[in-house]
Amino acid sequence: MASRAGPRAAGTDGSDFQHRERVAMHYQMSVTLKYEIKKLIYVHLVIWLLLVAKMIVGHLRLLSHDQVAMPYQWEYPYLLSIVPSLLGLLSFPRNNISYLVLSMISMGLFSIAPLIYGSMEMFPAAQQLYRHGKAYRYLFGFPAVFVMYLVLILAVQVHAWQLYYSKKLLDSWFTSTQEKKQK
């Protein structure tokens, strides 16, 4: 690679790049964490769309009651779990700390809380299925409580990782904000 001043200086083989500027670590972390959170948001969107489809099919009775049961009560407030994800996505373009904090707080309220309530609501049915082998709600031939517990476990993991990465991203943004204020 030629420089503006002419050929490369004598005595260098190109390995003297250590002195050059590098991208600060918190900027690298910010990009990586945004990417991870976006992946989790897309997984959450798939879970959310499947839940919405199940609820629509259950309410409109597009399939028989044996195929798709009516929704559990926890599924209705969980529909609001899309709000924290949208707030998280809105916080990314300009590193908006306020939107990210709102996303994290509302995730606890609209995502984690309905999942905790759902685990308690479905526990008696799961206990009955385990003890007696009887289920009264079905999803495509499988006990609904079994399928919904699998969805619930997946959703808890997605939201927990989303909160973890959001906290690390928030710390990264605070680091860059503090460095700008010190200059």
Phi, psi and chi 1 to 4 in degrees:
 res  aa     phi    psi   chi1   chi2   chi3   chi4
   1 MET       -  124.7 -161.1  162.9  111.8      -
   2 ALA   -85.3  149.4      -      -      -      -
   3 SER  -100.9  171.2   65.2      -      -      -
   4 ARG   -67.8  -29.2  -67.7 -176.2 -173.2  179.2
   5 ALA   -84.9   -0.1      -      -      -      -
   6 GLY   122.5 -153.1      -      -      -      -
   7 PRO   -68.5  167.7   22.3  -29.4      -      -
   8 ARG   -62.9  147.9 -171.2 -179.9  -27.4 -176.3
   9 ALA   -62.7  144.6      -      -      -      -
  10 ALA   -67.0  143.7      -      -      -      -
  11 GLY    90.1    5.6      -      -      -      -
  12 THR  -118.6  143.3 -178.7      -      -      -
  13 ASP  -112.2    9.2   60.4   -3.2      -      -
  14 GLY    92.3   -0.3      -      -      -      -
  15 SER   -92.1   10.5   64.0      -      -      -
  16 ASP   -96.8   43.2   58.5  -14.4      -      -
  17 PHE   -92.4   -1.5   59.9   88.4      -      -
  18 GLN   -62.3  -27.1  -61.5  -65.2  -28.3      -
  19 HIS   -81.3  -11.3   68.3  -78.2      -      -
  20 ARG   -70.4  157.7  -65.2 -175.5 -174.1  154.8
  21 GLU   -68.6  148.2  -69.8 -174.1   32.4      -
  22 ARG  -123.8  160.8  -67.2 -172.0 -164.8  104.7
  23 VAL   -71.7  131.6  176.7      -      -      -
  24 ALA   -59.7  147.7      -      -      -      -
  25 MET   -60.1  -38.6 -171.3   61.4 -175.9      -
  26 HIS   -69.0  -25.3   60.3  -89.4      -      -
  27 TYR   -73.5  -39.8  -68.3  121.4      -      -
  28 GLN   -62.9  -43.4  -68.8  175.1   -9.7      -
  29 MET   -63.5  -39.2  -81.6 -173.6   59.2      -
  30 SER   -59.9  -45.7  178.2      -      -      -
  31 VAL   -64.2  -44.9  170.2      -      -      -
  32 THR   -63.9  -45.1  -56.4      -      -      -
  33 LEU   -67.3  -38.4  -67.8  170.5      -      -
  34 LYS   -59.9  -42.1  -76.5 -179.9 -174.7  179.7
  35 TYR   -63.3  -44.5  176.2   70.4      -      -
  36 GLU   -64.3  -42.2  -67.0  -62.8  -35.0      -
  37 ILE   -65.5  -39.3  -66.5  170.9      -      -
  38 LYS   -61.9  -41.3  -78.3 -178.5 -174.4  177.7
  39 LYS   -60.5  -43.2  -74.4 -166.8  -53.6 -170.9
  40 LEU   -66.3  -37.0  -70.3  167.7      -      -
  41 ILE   -64.1  -38.7  -72.4  173.1      -      -
  42 TYR   -68.9  -36.7  -64.4  138.6      -      -
  43 VAL   -64.7  -42.8  171.3      -      -      -
  44 HIS   -61.3  -39.4  171.1 -118.0      -      -
  45 LEU   -61.9  -39.1 -176.3   64.1      -      -
  46 VAL   -64.6  -45.9  169.0      -      -      -
  47 ILE   -59.6  -44.6  -66.9  169.6      -      -
  48 TRP   -62.9  -44.3 -171.8   81.3      -      -
  49 LEU   -65.5  -38.4  -72.0  172.6      -      -
  50 LEU   -64.3  -39.9  -72.5  173.0      -      -
  51 LEU   -65.8  -41.8 -163.6   63.7      -      -
  52 VAL   -63.0  -43.1  167.4      -      -      -
  53 ALA   -62.5  -42.7      -      -      -      -
  54 LYS   -61.7  -42.3  176.0 -164.2  168.7  -69.7
  55 MET   -67.6  -40.5  -69.1  177.1   74.9      -
  56 ILE   -64.5  -45.5  -70.9  172.3      -      -
  57 VAL   -63.9  -38.5  168.5      -      -      -
  58 GLY   -67.7  -42.0      -      -      -      -
  59 HIS   -74.6  -40.2  -83.4  -67.5      -      -
  60 LEU   -84.4   -3.7  -62.6  179.4      -      -
  61 ARG    51.7   48.1  -57.9 -168.0 -168.2  -80.1
  62 LEU   -72.4  -25.9  -60.8  174.5      -      -
  63 LEU  -122.7  164.5  -65.2  173.2      -      -
  64 SER   -66.5  161.6   70.6      -      -      -
  65 HIS   -62.5  -26.1 -176.6   68.7      -      -
  66 ASP   -71.2  -27.9  -65.2  -22.6      -      -
  67 GLN   -83.8  -48.9  -68.9  -67.3  -44.3      -
  68 VAL  -134.5  118.0  178.4      -      -      -
  69 ALA   -81.8  166.0      -      -      -      -
  70 MET   -64.9  151.7  -70.4  -62.1  -71.0      -
  71 PRO   -68.1  152.5  -14.2   23.1      -      -
  72 TYR   -74.4  162.7  -72.0   99.4      -      -
  73 GLN   -65.9  -32.2  -71.4  179.7  -13.4      -
  74 TRP   -69.2  -19.2   68.3  -91.7      -      -
  75 GLU   -70.0  -29.1  -65.1  176.8   50.2      -
  76 TYR   -67.0  -52.4  -62.3  105.5      -      -
  77 PRO   -67.4  -24.7   15.2  -23.5      -      -
  78 TYR   -67.1  -21.4 -172.6   75.0      -      -
  79 LEU   -59.1  -27.1  -69.7  178.9      -      -
  80 LEU   -75.1   -4.9  -65.1  173.3      -      -
  81 SER   -67.9   -9.2   69.1      -      -      -
  82 ILE   -73.5  -25.0 -160.5   69.8      -      -
  83 VAL   -61.4  -49.5  172.4      -      -      -
  84 PRO   -60.4  -35.8  -19.1   26.5      -      -
  85 SER   -66.0  -41.3  -65.2      -      -      -
  86 LEU   -65.9  -39.7  -66.0  176.4      -      -
  87 LEU   -62.2  -39.8  -76.2  171.8      -      -
  88 GLY   -62.2  -44.1      -      -      -      -
  89 LEU   -64.5  -37.2  -76.0  175.7      -      -
  90 LEU   -68.4  -23.7  -71.4  173.8      -      -
  91 SER   -78.2  -18.2   71.1      -      -      -
  92 PHE   -71.1  -45.5  -67.0  160.4      -      -
  93 PRO   -58.1  -39.5  -22.8   31.1      -      -
  94 ARG  -116.8   19.3  -58.0 -156.4   56.4 -168.5
  95 ASN    51.3   50.1  -66.1   -6.8      -      -
  96 ASN   -78.7  105.3 -167.6  -35.1      -      -
  97 ILE   -63.4  -39.0  -67.9  174.0      -      -
  98 SER   -61.0  -45.3  -58.3      -      -      -
  99 TYR   -65.3  -37.1  -78.9  171.2      -      -
 100 LEU   -67.4  -40.6 -171.6   61.6      -      -
 101 VAL   -64.9  -43.5  169.5      -      -      -
 102 LEU   -61.1  -38.2  -80.2  173.3      -      -
 103 SER   -62.7  -43.6  169.3      -      -      -
 104 MET   -67.3  -41.7  -68.2  169.6   66.8      -
 105 ILE   -67.5  -46.5  -68.2  169.6      -      -
 106 SER   -69.5  -23.3   60.0      -      -      -
 107 MET   -65.0  -39.1 -167.2  175.7  -53.3      -
 108 GLY   -64.4  -39.2      -      -      -      -
 109 LEU   -77.7  -45.4 -176.5   63.7      -      -
 110 PHE   -97.3  -16.3  -62.3  136.7      -      -
 111 SER  -113.1  -57.9  -58.1      -      -      -
 112 ILE   -71.1  -44.2  -56.7  -64.3      -      -
 113 ALA   -60.1  -47.5      -      -      -      -
 114 PRO   -62.2  -31.9  -24.1   33.4      -      -
 115 LEU   -69.6  -38.4  -67.2  174.4      -      -
 116 ILE   -64.9  -45.2  -68.3  170.5      -      -
 117 TYR   -61.6  -40.2  176.4   74.4      -      -
 118 GLY   -62.6  -39.2      -      -      -      -
 119 SER   -65.6  -35.7   67.6      -      -      -
 120 MET   -74.2  -37.4  -69.4 -173.4  -62.8      -
 121 GLU   -65.9  -38.7  178.0 -171.5    6.1      -
 122 MET   -87.8   -7.5  -66.0 -173.0  -54.5      -
 123 PHE   -59.2  -45.5 -176.2   74.5      -      -
 124 PRO   -60.3  -38.1  -24.7   33.5      -      -
 125 ALA   -67.9  -38.2      -      -      -      -
 126 ALA   -66.7  -38.8      -      -      -      -
 127 GLN   -65.0  -41.7 -164.7  172.8   22.9      -
 128 GLN   -64.9  -40.4 -178.3  177.1    4.9      -
 129 LEU   -63.9  -41.1  178.9   64.4      -      -
 130 TYR   -69.5  -45.3  176.4   72.6      -      -
 131 ARG   -76.5  -43.9  -74.3 -173.2  179.3  169.1
 132 HIS  -112.1  -10.1  -53.0  -66.8      -      -
 133 GLY    73.1   18.9      -      -      -      -
 134 LYS  -109.0  137.0  -66.6 -179.2 -175.9  176.0
 135 ALA  -134.4  143.1      -      -      -      -
 136 TYR  -109.6  -12.4  -64.9  104.4      -      -
 137 ARG  -119.8  139.0  -67.4 -177.4  179.2 -170.0
 138 TYR  -131.8  149.0  -70.3   92.8      -      -
 139 LEU  -124.4  106.0  -78.7  172.9      -      -
 140 PHE    51.5   44.2  -59.3  108.1      -      -
 141 GLY    89.8  -11.4      -      -      -      -
 142 PHE  -100.2  149.1  -62.6  102.1      -      -
 143 PRO   -59.2  129.3  -22.8   31.8      -      -
 144 ALA   -61.3  -35.9      -      -      -      -
 145 VAL   -64.9  -37.2   68.5      -      -      -
 146 PHE   -65.5  -48.8  177.4   73.0      -      -
 147 VAL   -64.0  -42.8  175.0      -      -      -
 148 MET   -70.9  -31.1  -66.8  -48.8  -69.7      -
 149 TYR   -67.0  -36.2 -101.1  115.9      -      -
 150 LEU   -63.9  -43.3  -70.1  176.6      -      -
 151 VAL   -63.1  -42.0  169.2      -      -      -
 152 LEU   -62.6  -43.6 -164.0  124.8      -      -
 153 ILE   -64.2  -42.7  -70.6  168.9      -      -
 154 LEU   -63.0  -43.6  178.7   63.6      -      -
 155 ALA   -65.4  -39.6      -      -      -      -
 156 VAL   -61.7  -42.9  164.8      -      -      -
 157 GLN   -64.7  -43.5  -70.9 -179.8   -0.3      -
 158 VAL   -60.7  -46.7  166.3      -      -      -
 159 HIS   -70.3  -34.9  -67.0  -57.2      -      -
 160 ALA   -65.3  -45.1      -      -      -      -
 161 TRP   -65.9  -36.9  -78.3  108.8      -      -
 162 GLN   -63.2  -43.0 -157.8  171.5  -12.7      -
 163 LEU   -64.4  -42.1  -84.7  172.6      -      -
 164 TYR   -61.4  -50.4  173.8   74.4      -      -
 165 TYR   -66.9  -34.7  -73.8  137.6      -      -
 166 SER   -64.4  -40.0  -65.2      -      -      -
 167 LYS   -64.5  -43.4  174.4   66.4  173.1  118.3
 168 LYS   -65.1  -37.4  -70.0 -170.6   76.1   68.5
 169 LEU   -66.9  -41.1 -178.3   61.1      -      -
 170 LEU   -60.6  -44.1 -168.1   62.9      -      -
 171 ASP   -61.7  -40.2  -68.1  -17.3      -      -
 172 SER   -63.7  -42.3  172.0      -      -      -
 173 TRP   -68.0  -37.0  -73.1   -7.9      -      -
 174 PHE   -64.9  -36.8  -89.4  127.2      -      -
 175 THR   -61.6  -46.1  -58.3      -      -      -
 176 SER   -68.7  -34.7   65.6      -      -      -
 177 THR   -66.4  -41.4  -54.7      -      -      -
 178 GLN   -65.4  -38.6  -64.3  -58.6  -38.3      -
 179 GLU   -66.3  -36.9  -74.3  179.5    4.5      -
 180 LYS   -66.6  -37.7  -71.8  177.9 -174.6  175.4
 181 LYS   -69.6  -31.3  -74.0 -178.0  179.4  178.9
 182 GLN   -73.0  -24.3  -71.9  175.8   -2.2      -
 183 LYS   -79.7      -  -70.1 -179.0 -178.9 -179.4
